[in-house]
Amino acid sequence: MSAYKIAHRSSLEHPQDFWAQAAAGIDWDTKWDRVLDATHAPFYRWFTGGRLNTCYNAIDRHVEGGRADQAAIIYDSPMTDSQRTISYRELRDETALFAGVLAANGIGKGDRVIIYMPMVPEAIVAIMACARIGAVHSVVFGGFAANELATRIDDAQPKAIVSASCGLEPTRIISYKPLLDQAIKLSAHKPESCIILQRPEENAELIAGRDIDWRDAVAAARPHDCVMVDATDPLYILYTSGTTGEPKGIVRDNGGHEVALHWSMRNIYGVDPGEVYWAASDIGWIVGHSYIVYAPLLHGNTTVLFEGKPVGTPDAGAFWRVAAEHRVACMFTAPTAFRAIKREDPEGLLAGEYDLSHLRSLFLAGERCDPDTLQWSAQKLKIPVIDHWWQTETGWAIASNCLGIEALPVKAGSVACAVPGWDVHVLDADGSDVSPGQVGAIACKLPLPPGTLPGLWQADDRYRKSYLEKFPGFYESGDAGYIDEDGYLYVMSRTDDIINVAGHRLSTGAIEEVLAAHADVAECAVMGAADSLKGQLPVGLLVLKAGVERNPEDVVADVIRMVRERIGPVAVFKKAVVVAGLPKTRSGKILRSTMRKIADSEEYRVPATIEDPLVLDEIREALRSIGYAG
């Protein structure tokens, strides 16, 4: 039996032994009474009775264990044309001082602190300072609209908000303070204090009696020691979009979170302590929480904090420069970043200008990776490119090629196999397992492994209804796909992106695979538009690669023919249109459901996370040109 199969079987047959062994990798102040506590199932808890501190495990123990002078953070900002390296000792000292600032302002164990920050080292310091004193942090993506920030203030009810004067985009400065002031004005709950980091690019006006200057406060602070908390105490709340329009507060605990993320670094990503790891994301998203901040530091790695973009800061070689300069061993980003790079540099010539010999692997997640993008990346980098699947709710990978256990053969289009600890099933509408190769709802058998969501912030009923009701005994992922005969999982789309064409259930992801394989297509999206005869019909939107001079109508004709040849006439794929760009969230997810509503002339709410709202107007006009959108 292969090493992967042995590990996976062990994790499911003997989960308590498996995770107890993993838990030995972190330091405990008090050992747990139970590894898995099923007393209040389906609200499972891991390591009940155990006590520890996340900040201690991520920073202090490395200082004490011989890594004091190793780089903990490499801050690389093409936005400010600056770099800074922070050792573990320096990070401990800065974190302890800011923890003292929080404590001096009356913040203690269990209090909530909202962090509304750009991609600067102080953001990680603020996160770790909360963990140090047992406060619960809730990071809100910097620059989020005031009304969205207000909903999070009212739900989390923070005692304090930590923010900055501004964030930086390639073409503009985003003033955070006016957004913060407006959010507090809109919210019913009022924080007692706001700690503001003044950036050189913009000085914010502080409100007397409420606002505190970061640097002044730190200068007057006394260092604060780590406060031990229960393993089951909340570490953070991270809000994700809810179907009702109200955000859901995903809760993460301390103990299970530390154990799972520490375990994942070696076993999934195959990196050793001391190596440089780079997750090119934002701290406002789950990838940033787990793999910019927590996992690399828990494991004793050096983490890269990048304030820039994959293209435009200054060109499509930005990622290669960072990986080369900082000797990155493993990189993790979203497929949309590589599609942007491929669109600007189709031949991948810029990669050849840098020494990437230290880069051993590239992991992709956040949105389905089409086979063409995966193969292009592997061809240009000549390293394993791993598409893996996880969610904000899960906090770490559900399915992946676990390079640290055994490198499995890569199947383009698949996220490989279930990670140890995960029991993944594909179910029909009645909750029964479907046959290999058959598309259904992807669900994970309870209990979920450590590090996942134990619930929603003060919303147990909503947690049950959102994730546990449809398939009793399972966590409903909301994604659809299939498992092949080798046990490889294919995540094709969100469950609501499965379209019904004259009674045939089709995956939009399968059609997108065909479109993305066209030589001139940089990226694409397919959604189901209403049809009076067949129920729904697939509609494609295509973004062409830079430099393509062919007539767009010829490209559309090509992809229609390709879908007919590869999927068959059952898809009834007859309409597609070339567009300048696709509407995306700031984390890179394509807003398919919003485009579907535009196509069907339905009312829709402009998502707060959208990167450029004006793109929706362009999409509407493009859809009108092919007979949709009213």
C-alpha positions as CSV (number, residue, x, y, z in Angstrom):
1,M,0.0,0.0,0.0
2,S,1.3,3.5,-0.9
3,A,2.5,5.9,1.8
4,Y,-0.5,8.2,1.0
5,K,-3.1,5.4,1.3
6,I,-1.6,4.3,4.6
7,A,-1.7,7.8,6.0
8,H,-5.3,8.4,4.8
9,R,-6.6,5.1,6.0
10,S,-4.9,5.6,9.4
11,S,-6.5,9.1,9.8
12,L,-10.0,7.7,9.2
13,E,-9.7,4.5,11.1
14,H,-7.8,5.9,14.1
15,P,-8.4,9.6,14.0
16,Q,-7.6,10.2,17.7
17,D,-4.2,8.5,17.5
18,F,-3.4,10.2,14.2
19,W,-4.1,13.7,15.4
20,A,-2.6,13.1,18.9
21,Q,0.6,12.3,17.1
22,A,0.3,15.5,15.0
23,A,-0.4,17.5,18.1
24,A,3.0,16.5,19.5
25,G,4.5,18.9,16.9
26,I,3.4,22.0,18.9
27,D,3.9,23.0,22.5
28,W,1.1,22.6,25.1
29,D,0.9,24.3,28.5
30,T,-1.6,21.7,29.6
31,K,-2.3,18.5,27.6
32,W,-5.8,17.7,26.4
33,D,-8.3,15.4,28.2
34,R,-9.8,14.2,24.9
35,V,-8.4,14.4,21.4
36,L,-12.0,14.4,19.9
37,D,-15.0,15.4,22.0
38,A,-18.3,14.3,20.4
39,T,-20.3,15.2,23.5
40,H,-22.3,17.8,21.6
41,A,-22.3,16.3,18.1
42,P,-22.6,17.5,15.4
43,F,-20.7,20.4,17.2
44,Y,-17.5,18.4,17.5
45,R,-14.5,19.8,19.5
46,W,-10.8,18.9,19.3
47,F,-8.3,18.7,22.2
48,T,-10.8,19.6,24.9
49,G,-9.0,20.3,28.2
50,G,-5.8,21.3,26.5
51,R,-4.3,24.8,27.0
52,L,-1.8,26.6,24.8
53,N,-1.1,29.9,23.1
54,T,-1.0,30.4,19.3
55,C,1.4,33.3,19.4
56,Y,3.8,31.4,21.6
57,N,3.8,28.5,19.1
58,A,4.2,30.7,16.1
59,I,6.9,33.1,17.4
60,D,8.3,32.7,21.0
61,R,9.1,29.0,20.9
62,H,11.2,29.5,17.7
63,V,13.1,32.3,19.4
64,E,13.7,30.0,22.4
65,G,14.5,27.1,20.1
66,G,17.3,28.6,18.1
67,R,15.6,30.5,15.3
68,A,15.8,33.9,16.9
69,D,17.9,35.4,14.0
70,Q,16.1,33.6,11.2
71,A,13.8,35.7,9.0
72,A,10.2,35.3,10.1
73,I,8.8,37.8,7.6
74,I,10.1,39.1,4.3
75,Y,8.0,42.2,3.4
76,D,8.3,43.0,-0.3
77,S,6.4,46.0,-1.6
78,P,6.7,47.2,-5.2
79,M,3.9,49.6,-4.3
80,T,6.4,51.5,-2.0
81,D,9.6,50.3,-3.7
82,S,10.7,48.9,-0.4
83,Q,11.7,45.6,1.4
84,R,12.1,44.7,5.0
85,T,13.2,41.5,6.7
86,I,12.0,40.8,10.2
87,S,13.6,38.1,12.3
88,Y,11.7,35.9,14.8
89,R,13.2,37.9,17.7
90,E,12.2,41.2,16.2
91,L,8.7,39.8,15.5
92,R,8.4,38.6,19.1
93,D,9.5,42.0,20.4
94,E,7.1,44.0,18.2
95,T,4.2,41.7,18.9
96,A,4.8,41.8,22.6
97,L,4.8,45.6,22.6
98,F,1.6,45.8,20.5
99,A,0.0,43.3,22.8
100,G,0.8,45.7,25.5
101,V,-0.9,48.5,23.6
102,L,-4.1,46.4,23.3
103,A,-4.0,45.5,27.0
104,A,-3.4,49.1,28.0
105,N,-6.6,49.9,26.1
106,G,-8.6,47.4,28.1
107,I,-8.6,44.5,25.7
108,G,-8.2,41.1,27.1
109,K,-9.0,37.4,26.6
110,G,-12.3,36.9,24.7
111,D,-12.6,40.5,23.5
112,R,-12.9,41.1,19.8
113,V,-10.6,43.3,17.7
114,I,-11.3,44.1,14.1
115,I,-8.2,44.5,11.9
116,Y,-8.7,46.6,8.8
117,M,-5.2,46.8,7.3
118,P,-3.2,46.8,4.1
119,M,-0.5,44.2,3.3
120,V,2.1,45.6,5.8
121,P,4.1,43.8,8.5
122,E,2.1,45.7,11.2
123,A,-1.0,43.7,10.1
124,I,0.7,40.4,11.1
125,V,1.9,42.1,14.3
126,A,-1.7,43.1,15.1
127,I,-3.0,39.6,14.4
128,M,-0.4,37.9,16.5
129,A,-0.8,40.4,19.3
130,C,-4.5,39.5,19.6
131,A,-3.5,35.8,19.8
132,R,-0.9,36.6,22.4
133,I,-3.4,38.0,24.9
134,G,-6.3,35.7,23.9
135,A,-8.3,38.4,22.1
136,V,-10.4,37.2,19.1
137,H,-9.4,39.0,15.9
138,S,-11.5,39.5,12.9
139,V,-9.6,40.7,9.8
140,V,-11.6,42.6,7.3
141,F,-10.1,43.1,3.8
142,G,-8.5,46.5,3.7
143,G,-10.5,49.0,1.6
144,F,-13.8,47.1,2.0
145,A,-16.9,49.3,1.6
146,A,-18.1,51.1,4.7
147,N,-21.5,49.4,4.9
148,E,-19.9,46.0,4.7
149,L,-17.4,46.9,7.4
150,A,-20.3,48.1,9.5
151,T,-22.1,44.8,9.3
152,R,-19.0,43.1,10.6
153,I,-18.7,45.6,13.4
154,D,-22.2,45.0,14.5
155,D,-21.8,41.2,14.4
156,A,-18.4,40.9,16.1
157,Q,-18.9,43.9,18.4
158,P,-15.2,44.7,18.7
159,K,-13.8,46.6,21.6
160,A,-11.2,48.1,19.3
161,I,-10.4,48.4,15.6
162,V,-6.8,48.4,14.3
163,S,-6.4,50.2,10.9
164,A,-4.1,52.3,8.8
165,S,-4.3,55.6,7.0
166,C,-4.4,54.0,3.6
167,G,-3.8,51.1,1.3
168,L,-2.1,51.2,-2.1
169,E,-3.2,50.1,-5.5
170,P,-1.0,50.4,-8.7
171,T,-2.9,53.5,-9.9
172,R,-4.2,55.0,-6.7
173,I,-4.2,55.5,-2.9
174,I,-7.2,54.1,-1.1
175,S,-8.0,56.2,2.0
176,Y,-9.0,53.8,4.8
177,K,-9.8,56.2,7.5
178,P,-12.9,57.9,5.9
179,L,-14.3,54.3,5.2
180,L,-13.6,53.4,8.8
181,D,-15.3,56.5,10.1
182,Q,-18.3,56.0,7.9
183,A,-18.6,52.4,9.0
184,I,-18.6,53.3,12.7
185,K,-21.2,56.0,12.0
186,L,-23.4,53.3,10.3
187,S,-22.9,50.6,12.9
188,A,-25.0,50.3,16.0
189,H,-22.1,49.0,18.0
190,K,-19.3,51.6,18.6
191,P,-15.8,50.5,19.4
192,E,-14.1,52.1,22.3
193,S,-10.9,52.9,20.4
194,C,-9.3,52.8,17.0
195,I,-5.5,52.4,16.6
196,I,-4.3,53.9,13.4
197,L,-1.0,53.2,11.6
198,Q,-0.1,56.4,9.7
199,R,1.6,55.5,6.4
200,P,4.0,57.9,4.6
201,E,1.7,58.0,1.6
202,E,-1.2,59.5,3.4
203,N,-1.8,61.0,6.9
204,A,-5.2,60.4,8.4
205,E,-7.0,62.8,10.6
206,L,-7.5,61.3,14.0
207,I,-10.6,61.8,16.2
208,A,-9.7,62.9,19.7
209,G,-10.8,60.6,22.5
210,R,-11.2,57.6,20.2
211,D,-8.3,57.3,17.7
212,I,-4.8,56.4,18.8
213,D,-1.6,56.8,16.8
214,W,0.0,53.4,16.4
215,R,3.6,54.6,16.8
216,D,2.8,56.8,19.8
217,A,1.1,54.0,21.5
218,V,3.9,51.5,20.9
219,A,6.5,54.0,22.1
220,A,4.7,54.1,25.5
221,A,3.8,50.4,25.7
222,R,5.2,47.7,28.0
223,P,5.7,44.2,26.5
224,H,2.9,41.7,27.3
225,D,3.5,37.9,27.9
226,C,1.5,35.1,26.2
227,V,-1.9,34.3,27.8
228,M,-2.8,30.6,27.9
229,V,-6.2,29.8,26.5
230,D,-8.3,26.7,26.0
231,A,-7.7,24.7,22.9
232,T,-11.4,25.2,22.1
233,D,-11.4,29.0,22.7
234,P,-11.9,31.1,19.5
235,L,-8.8,32.4,17.8
236,Y,-10.5,34.4,15.1
237,I,-13.7,35.2,13.2
238,L,-13.4,35.5,9.4
239,Y,-16.5,36.6,7.6
240,T,-17.6,35.1,4.3
241,S,-20.5,35.8,2.0
242,G,-23.8,34.3,3.0
243,T,-26.7,33.4,0.7
244,T,-29.0,35.8,2.7
245,G,-26.7,38.7,2.0
246,E,-25.6,38.8,5.6
247,P,-22.0,37.7,6.1
248,K,-21.3,34.5,8.0
249,G,-18.7,34.6,10.8
250,I,-16.5,31.5,10.4
251,V,-14.9,30.7,13.8
252,R,-11.5,29.1,14.2
253,D,-10.3,27.6,17.4
254,N,-6.8,27.7,18.9
255,G,-5.8,24.0,19.4
256,G,-7.1,22.2,16.4
257,H,-6.1,25.1,14.1
258,E,-2.5,25.0,15.3
259,V,-2.2,21.2,15.0
260,A,-3.7,21.1,11.5
261,L,-1.8,24.0,10.0
262,H,1.5,22.9,11.5
263,W,0.9,19.4,10.1
264,S,0.0,20.7,6.7
265,M,3.3,22.5,6.0
266,R,5.4,19.4,5.9
267,N,2.8,16.8,4.8
268,I,0.9,18.7,2.1
269,Y,3.4,21.4,0.9
270,G,6.6,19.4,1.6
271,V,8.6,22.2,3.2
272,D,11.0,22.1,6.1
273,P,11.4,24.6,8.9
274,G,13.8,27.4,7.8
275,E,12.7,27.4,4.2
276,V,10.9,30.3,2.5
277,Y,7.2,29.9,1.8
278,W,5.1,32.3,-0.2
279,A,1.3,32.5,-0.3
280,A,0.6,35.3,-2.8
281,S,-2.8,36.3,-1.4
282,D,-4.1,38.9,1.0
283,I,-4.4,38.7,4.8
284,G,-8.1,39.5,4.4
285,W,-8.8,36.1,2.9
286,I,-8.5,32.6,4.3
287,V,-5.4,31.9,2.3
288,G,-3.7,34.9,3.9
289,H,-4.8,33.9,7.4
290,S,-3.7,30.3,7.1
291,Y,-0.7,30.5,4.8
292,I,0.7,34.0,5.0
293,V,0.3,34.3,8.8
294,Y,-0.2,31.2,10.8
295,A,1.0,28.0,9.1
296,P,4.5,29.2,8.0
297,L,5.2,30.8,11.4
298,L,3.9,27.8,13.4
299,H,6.2,25.6,11.3
300,G,9.3,27.8,11.6
301,N,9.4,28.9,8.0
302,T,10.0,32.3,6.5
303,T,6.8,33.8,5.1
304,V,6.7,36.4,2.3
305,L,4.4,39.3,2.6
306,F,3.9,40.8,-0.8
307,E,2.2,44.2,-1.4
308,G,1.7,44.1,-5.2
309,K,0.0,42.4,-8.1
310,P,0.9,39.5,-10.4
311,V,0.9,42.0,-13.3
312,G,1.4,45.7,-13.4
313,T,3.8,46.0,-10.5
314,P,5.7,46.5,-12.7
315,D,5.0,43.7,-15.2
316,A,4.0,40.1,-15.6
317,G,7.4,39.0,-14.2
318,A,6.6,40.3,-10.6
319,F,6.0,36.8,-9.2
320,W,9.2,35.5,-10.7
321,R,11.3,38.3,-9.3
322,V,10.0,37.8,-5.8
323,A,10.4,34.0,-6.0
324,A,14.0,34.4,-7.3
325,E,15.1,37.2,-4.9
326,H,13.9,35.6,-1.8
327,R,14.7,31.9,-2.7
328,V,11.1,30.8,-2.3
329,A,10.9,27.0,-2.0
330,C,7.1,26.6,-2.3
331,M,4.6,29.1,-3.7
332,F,0.8,29.2,-3.3
333,T,-1.6,31.5,-5.2
334,A,-4.8,31.5,-7.1
335,P,-5.2,30.2,-10.7
336,T,-6.6,33.6,-11.7
337,A,-3.1,35.1,-11.0
338,F,-1.5,32.7,-13.4
339,R,-4.2,33.3,-16.0
340,A,-3.4,37.1,-15.7
341,I,0.3,36.3,-16.2
342,K,-0.3,34.0,-19.1
343,R,-2.5,36.6,-20.7
344,E,0.2,39.3,-20.6
345,D,3.1,37.0,-21.3
346,P,1.7,34.0,-23.3
347,E,5.1,32.5,-24.0
348,G,6.3,32.8,-20.4
349,L,9.4,34.7,-21.5
350,L,9.7,36.7,-18.3
351,A,10.1,33.6,-16.2
352,G,13.3,32.9,-18.1
353,E,14.9,36.1,-16.9
354,Y,15.1,34.9,-13.2
355,D,16.8,32.1,-11.3
356,L,14.0,30.0,-10.1
357,S,16.2,27.0,-9.1
358,H,15.0,27.2,-5.5
359,L,11.3,26.9,-6.4
360,R,10.3,23.3,-6.0
361,S,6.5,23.4,-6.2
362,L,3.6,25.7,-7.0
363,F,0.2,25.2,-5.4
364,L,-3.0,26.7,-6.8
365,A,-6.4,27.1,-5.0
366,G,-9.2,29.6,-4.6
367,E,-11.0,28.9,-7.9
368,R,-11.0,25.9,-10.2
369,C,-7.8,25.6,-12.2
370,D,-8.5,24.7,-15.8
371,P,-6.1,22.1,-17.2
372,D,-4.6,24.5,-19.7
373,T,-3.4,27.0,-17.0
374,L,-2.0,24.1,-14.9
375,Q,-0.1,22.6,-17.9
376,W,1.2,26.0,-19.0
377,S,2.5,26.7,-15.5
378,A,4.2,23.3,-15.2
379,Q,5.7,23.7,-18.7
380,K,7.2,27.1,-18.0
381,L,8.4,26.4,-14.4
382,K,9.3,22.7,-14.9
383,I,8.2,21.9,-11.3
384,P,5.1,20.1,-9.9
385,V,2.1,22.3,-10.2
386,I,-0.6,21.2,-7.7
387,D,-4.2,22.2,-7.9
388,H,-5.8,21.7,-4.5
389,W,-9.2,22.4,-3.0
390,W,-10.3,24.0,0.3
391,Q,-12.7,26.6,1.5
392,T,-12.9,29.5,4.0
393,E,-14.9,27.2,6.2
394,T,-12.3,24.4,6.3
395,G,-9.2,26.6,6.8
396,W,-6.9,24.2,5.0
397,A,-6.9,21.7,2.2
398,I,-9.7,19.1,1.8
399,A,-8.1,17.5,-1.3
400,S,-4.5,17.8,-2.5
401,N,-1.5,16.0,-3.8
402,C,0.4,15.7,-0.5
403,L,4.0,16.2,-1.6
404,G,5.3,15.7,1.9
405,I,3.7,12.2,2.1
406,E,3.9,10.9,-1.4
407,A,3.9,12.8,-4.7
408,L,1.0,11.2,-6.7
409,P,0.7,11.5,-10.5
410,V,-0.8,14.8,-11.5
411,K,-4.1,14.6,-13.4
412,A,-4.9,18.0,-15.0
413,G,-8.4,19.1,-13.9
414,S,-8.3,17.2,-10.6
415,V,-7.4,18.3,-7.1
416,A,-6.0,14.8,-6.5
417,C,-7.2,12.9,-3.5
418,A,-8.7,13.5,-0.1
419,V,-6.1,14.8,2.4
420,P,-5.6,12.6,5.5
421,G,-8.3,13.4,8.0
422,W,-10.9,14.1,5.3
423,D,-13.6,11.5,4.3
424,V,-14.9,13.0,1.0
425,H,-18.0,11.7,-0.8
426,V,-20.0,12.6,-3.9
427,L,-23.7,12.4,-3.2
428,D,-27.0,12.5,-5.2
429,A,-30.0,14.5,-4.1
430,D,-31.1,11.7,-1.7
431,G,-27.7,11.6,0.0
432,S,-26.5,8.4,-1.5
433,D,-23.0,7.9,-3.0
434,V,-23.0,8.1,-6.8
435,S,-20.9,5.9,-9.1
436,P,-17.3,6.9,-10.0
437,G,-17.3,9.5,-12.7
438,Q,-20.9,10.7,-11.9
439,V,-21.3,14.4,-11.0
440,G,-23.0,15.1,-7.6
441,A,-22.7,17.2,-4.5
442,I,-19.4,17.0,-2.7
443,A,-19.8,16.4,1.0
444,C,-17.4,15.5,3.8
445,K,-18.3,13.0,6.5
446,L,-18.4,14.2,10.1
447,P,-16.6,14.8,12.2
448,L,-14.4,17.2,10.2
449,P,-10.7,17.1,11.1
450,P,-9.0,19.7,13.4
451,G,-8.6,23.2,12.1
452,T,-12.0,23.4,10.5
453,L,-14.9,25.5,11.6
454,P,-16.5,24.4,14.9
455,G,-19.4,26.7,14.1
456,L,-20.4,30.2,13.2
457,W,-20.0,33.2,15.5
458,Q,-23.0,33.2,17.8
459,A,-25.1,31.4,15.1
460,D,-25.4,27.7,15.8
461,D,-28.7,27.3,14.0
462,R,-27.4,29.1,11.0
463,Y,-24.4,26.8,11.0
464,R,-26.6,23.7,11.1
465,K,-28.9,25.0,8.4
466,S,-26.1,26.2,6.1
467,Y,-23.8,23.1,6.3
468,L,-25.4,20.1,8.1
469,E,-29.1,19.8,7.3
470,K,-29.1,18.7,3.6
471,F,-27.0,15.6,4.1
472,P,-27.3,14.4,7.8
473,G,-23.9,13.2,9.0
474,F,-22.0,15.2,6.4
475,Y,-20.7,18.7,5.9
476,E,-22.2,20.1,2.7
477,S,-19.4,21.9,0.7
478,G,-21.6,23.6,-1.8
479,D,-19.4,22.4,-4.6
480,A,-20.2,19.8,-7.2
481,G,-17.9,17.4,-8.9
482,Y,-17.0,13.7,-9.2
483,I,-14.5,11.1,-8.1
484,D,-12.9,8.9,-10.7
485,E,-12.0,5.2,-10.4
486,D,-8.6,6.0,-8.9
487,G,-10.0,8.1,-6.1
488,Y,-9.1,11.5,-7.7
489,L,-11.6,14.3,-7.0
490,Y,-12.7,16.7,-9.7
491,V,-14.3,19.9,-8.4
492,M,-16.3,21.2,-11.3
493,S,-18.3,24.1,-10.0
494,R,-20.5,25.4,-7.2
495,T,-23.6,23.3,-6.8
496,D,-25.7,26.1,-8.1
497,D,-23.5,26.3,-11.2
498,I,-24.7,22.9,-12.4
499,I,-27.0,23.7,-15.2
500,N,-30.0,21.6,-16.5
501,V,-30.2,21.5,-20.2
502,A,-33.4,19.7,-21.3
503,G,-33.1,17.3,-18.4
504,H,-29.3,16.8,-18.7
505,R,-27.2,17.9,-15.8
506,L,-24.1,19.6,-17.1
507,S,-21.1,21.1,-15.3
508,T,-20.1,24.6,-16.3
509,G,-16.6,23.7,-15.3
510,A,-16.4,20.9,-17.9
511,I,-17.4,23.4,-20.6
512,E,-14.9,26.0,-19.3
513,E,-12.2,23.3,-19.7
514,V,-12.9,23.1,-23.4
515,L,-13.0,26.9,-23.9
516,A,-9.7,27.4,-21.9
517,A,-8.0,24.9,-24.1
518,H,-8.3,27.2,-27.1
519,A,-4.9,28.7,-28.0
520,D,-6.2,32.3,-28.1
521,V,-8.2,32.2,-24.8
522,A,-6.6,33.6,-21.7
523,E,-9.6,32.9,-19.4
524,C,-13.3,32.2,-19.6
525,A,-16.5,31.7,-17.7
526,V,-19.6,29.7,-18.5
527,M,-23.0,30.2,-16.8
528,G,-26.5,28.8,-17.4
529,A,-28.9,31.3,-18.8
530,A,-32.7,30.8,-18.7
531,D,-34.3,29.2,-21.9
532,S,-38.0,28.8,-22.3
533,L,-37.6,25.5,-24.3
534,K,-34.7,23.7,-22.6
535,G,-34.8,25.3,-19.1
536,Q,-31.2,26.6,-19.3
537,L,-28.5,27.0,-22.0
538,P,-24.8,27.5,-21.4
539,V,-23.4,30.9,-22.4
540,G,-19.7,31.5,-22.6
541,L,-17.6,34.7,-22.0
542,L,-14.1,34.7,-23.4
543,V,-11.1,36.9,-22.6
544,L,-8.4,36.7,-25.2
545,K,-4.6,36.6,-24.7
546,A,-2.6,39.8,-25.2
547,G,-1.6,40.3,-28.8
548,V,-4.3,38.1,-30.4
549,E,-5.4,39.7,-33.6
550,R,-7.9,37.2,-34.9
551,N,-11.5,38.2,-35.5
552,P,-13.4,37.5,-32.2
553,E,-16.2,35.9,-34.1
554,D,-13.8,33.3,-35.4
555,V,-12.7,32.5,-31.9
556,V,-16.3,32.1,-30.8
557,A,-17.0,29.8,-33.8
558,D,-13.9,27.7,-32.8
559,V,-15.0,27.2,-29.2
560,I,-18.6,26.3,-30.2
561,R,-17.2,23.6,-32.5
562,M,-14.8,22.4,-29.8
563,V,-17.6,22.0,-27.2
564,R,-19.7,20.1,-29.7
565,E,-16.7,17.8,-30.5
566,R,-15.6,17.2,-26.9
567,I,-18.8,17.2,-24.9
568,G,-21.3,16.6,-27.6
569,P,-24.5,18.2,-28.9
570,V,-26.2,17.5,-25.6
571,A,-24.5,20.7,-24.2
572,V,-26.3,22.8,-26.8
573,F,-23.5,25.3,-26.6
574,K,-24.2,27.9,-29.2
575,K,-23.6,31.3,-27.7
576,A,-20.4,32.9,-26.5
577,V,-18.9,36.4,-26.7
578,V,-15.5,38.0,-26.3
579,V,-15.1,40.5,-23.4
580,A,-12.3,42.7,-22.2
581,G,-12.4,41.2,-18.7
582,L,-14.5,39.1,-16.2
583,P,-16.0,40.4,-13.0
584,K,-14.0,39.0,-10.1
585,T,-13.7,39.4,-6.3
586,R,-10.6,40.8,-4.9
587,S,-9.5,37.3,-4.1
588,G,-9.8,36.3,-7.8
589,K,-13.1,34.4,-7.9
590,I,-15.2,34.9,-11.0
591,L,-18.7,36.2,-10.2
592,R,-20.6,33.6,-12.3
593,S,-23.9,33.8,-10.3
594,T,-24.0,37.6,-10.8
595,M,-23.4,37.3,-14.5
596,R,-26.2,34.7,-14.7
597,K,-28.6,37.1,-13.0
598,I,-27.6,39.8,-15.5
599,A,-28.1,37.4,-18.4
600,D,-31.6,36.5,-17.1
601,S,-32.5,40.2,-16.4
602,E,-32.9,39.5,-12.7
603,E,-32.2,41.9,-9.9
604,Y,-28.8,41.5,-8.3
605,R,-26.7,43.0,-5.6
606,V,-23.3,44.2,-6.6
607,P,-21.0,42.1,-4.4
608,A,-19.0,44.1,-1.9
609,T,-15.9,42.0,-2.8
610,I,-15.9,42.9,-6.5
611,E,-12.7,44.2,-7.8
612,D,-14.1,46.6,-10.5
613,P,-17.9,47.2,-10.5
614,L,-17.7,48.8,-14.0
615,V,-17.0,45.5,-15.5
616,L,-20.6,44.4,-14.9
617,D,-21.8,47.2,-17.2
618,E,-19.5,45.8,-19.9
619,I,-20.7,42.3,-19.3
620,R,-24.3,43.4,-19.6
621,E,-23.7,45.0,-23.0
622,A,-21.8,42.0,-24.2
623,L,-24.6,39.7,-23.2
624,R,-27.2,42.0,-24.9
625,S,-25.2,41.6,-28.1
626,I,-26.0,37.9,-28.2
627,G,-29.6,38.1,-27.1
628,Y,-29.5,38.1,-23.3
629,A,-29.8,40.7,-20.5
630,G,-33.1,42.1,-21.6
